C-alpha cells in the first residue's frame, strides 16, 4: 500500500508539472493570462514578485492530493491499457478543469490581490480546462504504466 501511495503522489506531481508547463506555454504565447503558478503564489504573497516559489509548492501539493481521487476512479473503471486509462484521466481532467474554471471566474478572479490575475474570460477558462486535461492524461498514463492500484492494495 505504501508503494501505491508514493506512486500516486509521484503521478500527481508529474501531472501538475505537465499542467504547469502547458499553461505557462499558453501564457507565454499570449493566448491567455494563464500563468497559474504565479497566480496561485500571489494569493499567498499578495504580490507578483516572489510568487513563483510559493505557487509551485501549492500546485505540486494540489496535484499530489488530487491524484488520489483520480487514481481511485481510474482503478475501478472497466478499462485496461495505457491509452484508454489516460483517455479516461483526460476526461476526468476536462470535468475537473470545467469546475475550476467556473470557480476561478466566479469567485477568485475579482478578489485576487494582483490586478493582472483579476482579468479573466473565456480564454483563461479554456486554458485551465486544457491544463487539467493534460493533468488527467498524465496521471492516467502513470496509473496505467506504473500499475498504481489504491483499491486492490487496501
HELIX and SHEET records of a PDB file:
HELIX    1   1 UNK A    2  UNK A   28  1                                  27    
HELIX    2   2 UNK A   36  UNK A   45  1                                  10    
HELIX    3   3 UNK A   51  UNK A   76  1                                  26    
HELIX    4   4 UNK A   82  UNK A  103  1                                  22    
HELIX    5   5 UNK A  104  UNK A  108  3                                   5    
HELIX    6   6 UNK A  109  UNK A  111  5                                   3    
HELIX    7   7 UNK A  115  UNK A  117  5                                   3    
HELIX    8   8 UNK A  122  UNK A  145  1                                  24    
END                                                                             
